């Protein structure tokens, strides 16, 4: 991109803000929200013209003269286009509102001013280069606090209706949310207007659109999200109110399905864009927030988290929200997976306009993000100064001078972002390479091919700075990359076919776009769709779904042209009919009615610097034939309300609880793992219950003592003695005959020491001595780490079961079973760099070579914690302040430098003495480990390290294991359980990955973008992702356990979660 100067383009425009004692950001919080950009061909000469809005200064309309030259025609086109001098102007939209073939302009107003100064304006294009303001005549002179308007055919009747995005200008305290939740505010709430033949009627209430005073609408996108032929509405809201996703019901009403579609959203949602960025022909959603990329600004500006306040808002009905950009990938089944952190677009500072567009004509949409805020309003040193200033003024009995405070806020300019689409669900930062690296305070933005040369140019509206006009030089520098532009025209009142869907096919590739006017933030684009084609000089076909539903196909169209299409030109095809598609997994009605309740414990109150909670163990499952009738029975462990119980499988496929077979948990203990197997070689199934948890328990107490129950072969159990195994909370129990005496011995994994995280817990090897019971045998794995899972398998083929162990911030370890006991041979079998947040392992021959391979579930790549050997995540711990508690201190890399993960506030709350070391947030914002702790303090610390976050397969090569990452979709989320089997019946081993983790610090946020990930194996160790549409998986929540069952000649999968009912799938 080449930034053109105002002298070169003729576009002289700056959105200058004049701050005064009465008008400033402390009096009106949206003072720095900026102005918009509307681009469209207003005079029919096929050159896109530009309209820029200014909050306090005149708007301007620029006529495109060709060759990137523009002329200011505001005065001659109609003096009203400059906007009212006493109004606060916001967003602008170009659309053919009256259906006469000419683009009109709709202008929004807001601000803490009188209603007369807020009335929106509609400038009707007279077709002769002039405009006449007629908002009142059309019924659109709305006096709400408006952000932006979108024109679209909501009812598919052939004319354009209007959705008006509004916002509140009053502050609403968190404690008042419940009070205002169901109120109606006609000035702050959004509105829907129906076009009734040239006059618009407010149908907000009857259409089901909320008009809540909690609405702080900043972003608006119209798109047929579920691709049913009806346009839907996405509204991004600032502050606590969740974003809205209104699905068009096709009967004049809309239904908000945000919670059903999205697991969580941005907290301070700004602009929004909807487009298909991964070329799977489904619309994806991005919303912007204000999380900085660099560590210094994160530490200075990121708000202090309050988990209990967060949970209170969720309990009051608000959605889960986190302060970062969100990239929601459409799964095609009504759900979205949020992958912004994996994709590399989660942190772009205080951001406004997201725009998906193919800037380099390679066939994939890139991403532009505008950002900037005139003053660092959330700077925590300033907020502290603000409080001190008000106290001092009160003591001195002097009035507060707001401009004194305003001038005390730091002013920072930083560059906008542009990301190249890496075509693998990742984006690459190209700010410097593409020439978009000028420091600015940018807001609204829009793109168009301004010079008609076949690539997309960019216009950005700035505060206190000339607007940016970027000329794209892709066609000059890379002429081998082709393009196709598509413009649709209709003869009805929807002249530009707003709402039409266009698909371009080239070879095996498909691109999809929808004709919309409103994109990004405060801005609108021409109704011309731009498709980069890469090396393809011709399309195979172009398919258009016209707004009324008619489908037409156009074939053999050459590239490098603007293609104008009208209905009846192409081959008319019948509309798509719903086809019943077979799926691998089909959910069925639960055969056992058990509902797991949330743990309801805030572990962070016990140890402030932990990043995860450990109390929420969830539903525990174990399968075995306890009554020797040939049918597999199921143990289900729950909380105090649903104690662990064995359910007998009855002929015909039903389950009934065995009377008396219940083990109380919850109030007295937390069941963490269970095993049903024959432990004493009497042919009868026995039961081992391992206990764990965190928040309620202490090490060494009876709550952590495991239980052994010997079965009678009829469903009854008698308790047997166990040695003391209560030094730590457990995670797993595994059985194998490790000493070759014919009975089962046990490995019990130690997960955590309650209240002492991350001190190394104790794991146990219990040797079965027959009638003498079990005894503890020492081994090298007793204090090996925070164990999450283990498996016995014969690694070296000597006939003895060896032990594989995985855990948090440790490598997958191998302990070889020798005649002298177990020996740690991890370094022999694995290369360095495999330490991770491993949660589960499974052993199976996935590549068909007859040797056991290892599949290991990890944290994934969709969190702030990315790691490598060169840039590890490290966890230091010691009693740094010598008060008897353990102080865990996590570090991670930001832009190549290791910094503390915790904020100054969090560190001060845990270690009080730190208040003296870091008097200000500024001091702490650049601090590294060596600046925070003295050498003497660090000398007392121990350290964990993580260098691998991916879920992987370790392929067994005989003398070593070779790591192979699984597909990128396997990295969307935490993997807690893995099932290895032939899921689709093709004779080859497949992998089913289950997980998610939502009980995390707010800075981490929920890591739960997975709904069940099925990977189809080729029998040679390679795996391919199976989409949810094909797999049938739509598993919500944090999966903790899963077991396969055979029930009534059916293969079933039973899934237990941290919260909610059991799930049953047949396959």
Secondary structure as GFF3:
##gff-version 3
##sequence-region A 1 1067
A	DSSP	beta_strand	2	4	.	.	.	ID=ss1
A	DSSP	alpha_helix	6	9	.	.	.	ID=ss2
A	DSSP	beta_strand	37	40	.	.	.	ID=ss3
A	DSSP	beta_strand	49	52	.	.	.	ID=ss4
A	DSSP	beta_strand	60	66	.	.	.	ID=ss5
A	DSSP	beta_strand	69	72	.	.	.	ID=ss6
A	DSSP	alpha_helix	74	77	.	.	.	ID=ss7
A	DSSP	three_ten_helix	79	82	.	.	.	ID=ss8
A	DSSP	beta_strand	88	95	.	.	.	ID=ss9
A	DSSP	beta_strand	104	110	.	.	.	ID=ss10
A	DSSP	alpha_helix	115	118	.	.	.	ID=ss11
A	DSSP	beta_strand	121	125	.	.	.	ID=ss12
A	DSSP	beta_strand	131	133	.	.	.	ID=ss13
A	DSSP	alpha_helix	135	138	.	.	.	ID=ss14
A	DSSP	beta_strand	146	152	.	.	.	ID=ss15
A	DSSP	beta_strand	161	166	.	.	.	ID=ss16
A	DSSP	three_ten_helix	174	176	.	.	.	ID=ss17
A	DSSP	alpha_helix	177	180	.	.	.	ID=ss18
A	DSSP	beta_strand	191	195	.	.	.	ID=ss19
A	DSSP	beta_strand	200	202	.	.	.	ID=ss20
A	DSSP	alpha_helix	204	207	.	.	.	ID=ss21
A	DSSP	beta_strand	217	223	.	.	.	ID=ss22
A	DSSP	beta_strand	232	237	.	.	.	ID=ss23
A	DSSP	beta_strand	244	248	.	.	.	ID=ss24
A	DSSP	beta_strand	254	256	.	.	.	ID=ss25
A	DSSP	alpha_helix	258	261	.	.	.	ID=ss26
A	DSSP	beta_strand	265	266	.	.	.	ID=ss27
A	DSSP	beta_strand	272	275	.	.	.	ID=ss28
A	DSSP	beta_strand	284	287	.	.	.	ID=ss29
A	DSSP	alpha_helix	295	301	.	.	.	ID=ss30
A	DSSP	alpha_helix	307	315	.	.	.	ID=ss31
A	DSSP	beta_strand	321	322	.	.	.	ID=ss32
A	DSSP	beta_strand	326	330	.	.	.	ID=ss33
A	DSSP	beta_strand	336	338	.	.	.	ID=ss34
A	DSSP	alpha_helix	340	343	.	.	.	ID=ss35
A	DSSP	beta_strand	351	357	.	.	.	ID=ss36
A	DSSP	beta_strand	366	371	.	.	.	ID=ss37
A	DSSP	alpha_helix	380	396	.	.	.	ID=ss38
A	DSSP	alpha_helix	402	408	.	.	.	ID=ss39
A	DSSP	beta_strand	414	415	.	.	.	ID=ss40
A	DSSP	beta_strand	417	421	.	.	.	ID=ss41
A	DSSP	beta_strand	427	429	.	.	.	ID=ss42
A	DSSP	beta_strand	439	440	.	.	.	ID=ss43
A	DSSP	beta_strand	442	448	.	.	.	ID=ss44
A	DSSP	beta_strand	457	462	.	.	.	ID=ss45
A	DSSP	beta_strand	468	471	.	.	.	ID=ss46
A	DSSP	alpha_helix	474	477	.	.	.	ID=ss47
A	DSSP	beta_strand	482	489	.	.	.	ID=ss48
A	DSSP	beta_strand	501	506	.	.	.	ID=ss49
A	DSSP	beta_strand	509	514	.	.	.	ID=ss50
A	DSSP	beta_strand	518	519	.	.	.	ID=ss51
A	DSSP	beta_strand	523	524	.	.	.	ID=ss52
A	DSSP	beta_strand	528	534	.	.	.	ID=ss53
A	DSSP	beta_strand	541	545	.	.	.	ID=ss54
A	DSSP	beta_strand	551	555	.	.	.	ID=ss55
A	DSSP	beta_strand	562	566	.	.	.	ID=ss56
A	DSSP	beta_strand	571	573	.	.	.	ID=ss57
A	DSSP	beta_strand	586	588	.	.	.	ID=ss58
A	DSSP	beta_strand	595	596	.	.	.	ID=ss59
A	DSSP	three_ten_helix	603	605	.	.	.	ID=ss60
A	DSSP	beta_strand	620	624	.	.	.	ID=ss61
A	DSSP	beta_strand	633	637	.	.	.	ID=ss62
A	DSSP	beta_strand	644	650	.	.	.	ID=ss63
A	DSSP	beta_strand	654	663	.	.	.	ID=ss64
A	DSSP	beta_strand	671	677	.	.	.	ID=ss65
A	DSSP	beta_strand	686	691	.	.	.	ID=ss66
A	DSSP	three_ten_helix	702	704	.	.	.	ID=ss67
A	DSSP	beta_strand	707	711	.	.	.	ID=ss68
A	DSSP	beta_strand	717	720	.	.	.	ID=ss69
A	DSSP	beta_strand	729	736	.	.	.	ID=ss70
A	DSSP	beta_strand	745	752	.	.	.	ID=ss71
A	DSSP	beta_strand	764	768	.	.	.	ID=ss72
A	DSSP	three_ten_helix	770	772	.	.	.	ID=ss73
A	DSSP	beta_strand	774	777	.	.	.	ID=ss74
A	DSSP	beta_strand	786	793	.	.	.	ID=ss75
A	DSSP	beta_strand	802	811	.	.	.	ID=ss76
A	DSSP	beta_strand	813	818	.	.	.	ID=ss77
A	DSSP	beta_strand	821	824	.	.	.	ID=ss78
A	DSSP	alpha_helix	826	829	.	.	.	ID=ss79
A	DSSP	beta_strand	835	837	.	.	.	ID=ss80
A	DSSP	beta_strand	840	844	.	.	.	ID=ss81
A	DSSP	beta_strand	853	857	.	.	.	ID=ss82
A	DSSP	beta_strand	873	878	.	.	.	ID=ss83
A	DSSP	beta_strand	887	894	.	.	.	ID=ss84
A	DSSP	beta_strand	897	900	.	.	.	ID=ss85
A	DSSP	alpha_helix	904	910	.	.	.	ID=ss86
A	DSSP	alpha_helix	914	917	.	.	.	ID=ss87
A	DSSP	alpha_helix	921	925	.	.	.	ID=ss88
A	DSSP	alpha_helix	929	932	.	.	.	ID=ss89
A	DSSP	alpha_helix	935	939	.	.	.	ID=ss90
A	DSSP	beta_strand	942	946	.	.	.	ID=ss91
A	DSSP	beta_strand	952	956	.	.	.	ID=ss92
A	DSSP	beta_strand	961	965	.	.	.	ID=ss93
A	DSSP	three_ten_helix	968	971	.	.	.	ID=ss94
A	DSSP	beta_strand	975	981	.	.	.	ID=ss95
A	DSSP	beta_strand	990	995	.	.	.	ID=ss96
A	DSSP	beta_strand	1013	1017	.	.	.	ID=ss97
A	DSSP	beta_strand	1023	1026	.	.	.	ID=ss98
A	DSSP	alpha_helix	1028	1031	.	.	.	ID=ss99
A	DSSP	beta_strand	1039	1047	.	.	.	ID=ss100
A	DSSP	beta_strand	1050	1057	.	.	.	ID=ss101
A	DSSP	beta_strand	1060	1061	.	.	.	ID=ss102
A	DSSP	beta_strand	1063	1066	.	.	.	ID=ss103
###
